[in-house]
Amino acid sequence: MVSVTLEVPGIGKYEQPTGLFIDNEFIPGKKGQQFEVINPTTEKVICSVHEATEEDVDIAVAAARKAFKNGSKYRTMSTADRGKLLLDLATLFEKNIDLLASVESLDNGKSITMAKGDIGACIGCLRYYGGWADKIHGKVITTAEGNFSYTKREPIGVCGQIIPWNFPLLMWAWKIAPAIACGCTVVLKTAEQTPLGALVAARLCKEAGFPPGVVNIISGFGKTAGAAIASHMDIDKVAFTGSTFIGRTIMKAAASSNLKKVTLELGGKSPNIVFEDADIDEAISWVNFGIFYNHGQCCCAGSRIYVQESIYDKFVQRFKERAAENVVGDPFDPKTFQGPQVSQLQYDRIMDYIKIGKEEGATVEIGGERHGDVGYFIKPTIFSNVKHDMKIMQEEIFGPVCAIAKFKDADEVLEIANDTMYGLAAAVHTRNLNTAIKVSDGLKAGTVWVNSYNLLHWSLPFGGFRQSGIGRELGKAALENYTQIKTVSINLKGAMF
Ligand code: ADP
């Protein structure tokens, strides 16, 4: 059996593929192993999916290699037809938006409203890169008379992609869309916590007409299937989104195997800075969204909140009131803003940080405890009076927990905001253009939002400074990850030596 019948609210029964998607077919893993997928809202098993081990990675890579061969159906497609694969896939996502969003809510616990937003962003991303497929080209470079030189951007080849559980389908789209636009083939491993949506999307790839082997989707664990991808001798590039710790492991494995190209999108502890001249209601709304969106499970979550001292007390009071209005509960209720954390492990990690914050002497303004009795729910938690060296100010918590501190002026806040190993994102709230630009320029982060937060867009590059990553996803920048430059230099002058 490589599928099961499941039921989700609003959709009813649907057929959930559970096999490994290799060469356009759902198949069992070679070892015949399966693992359970847990519903974070009920803590009950949803179903089991087939598990890929090293041998299955080899099979998937062989399929991707075959599809990438010169002369294959995929390699001989026109660039416009290749783009159309992504455009048709986007249309299928659109047709299936309710199903895809419901599977995402079931598997990950995110609210259905947010899940629909994710699928909308997947559609945008697929269309955007569908549009790029026939616009990727090199340059003619003149060196001297009698020489004609040009560059081409060739697809990098077979790409291994390893994604996390916080945005299962969005990360799937961010990875697959630019790879296909550039003419690569893919072996993508989903996170073991959230394999379901990607398998439904795999079926849509087949329906959209992707030739066999172009997109292969495997479910499995990091230490086995993930590690096999990172160290595979026949994978040309690995793209990873996840923790900084595992990112380092991936890079080492890539280096010690075949020096495959590496892009990493890693952790963060992003500062969100509120100046006294900001529109306070708007700033509170963005600060609330910055940390509590997706239950704080965002690599770019605005988890360090710095508020200028003259408005600190007022801000904390009103932010607390705002956070108390966030509806926590059943992900399938359209009013819900925050569902459960993804797993028992994440729940425990976050609760540990909350305990540490209390022990370190920070003030719990709101939350700091479990919500309800069933499911991995944690109340939105705000710590105030947090000192710079406290763990809750320094370490990525990846949950609905933020730390607030005051600052005097722009110079001081830049100093403390930048005193971190991370550099993924940051935000500044002010009505003063000079402050906005000075602080944006001074922040060491790959993205700076001004008077907003989490406003990602497929056309805007996203990625980390420092230990938050290597390379940029999204936008035109992502095309660089999946192509390599070939220089062709033609001598028109005959023998020279
Ligand atoms: P988290 O701790 O939030 O689950 P990880 O960085 O551990 O984040 O996981 C992100 C992705 O990396 C998942 O798909 C996971 O299976 C994978 N992964 C974990 N460990 C490894 C590893 N050693 N090699 C390759 N991939 C891994």
Boltz pocket constraint, residues with backbone or C-beta under 6 A from the ligand:
constraints:
  - pocket:
      binder: B
      contacts: [[A, 162], [A, 163], [A, 164], [A, 165], [A, 189], [A, 190], [A, 191], [A, 192], [A, 220], [A, 221], [A, 222], [A, 223], [A, 225], [A, 226], [A, 227], [A, 228], [A, 230], [A, 241], [A, 242], [A, 243], [A, 244], [A, 246], [A, 247], [A, 249], [A, 250]]
      max_distance: 6.0
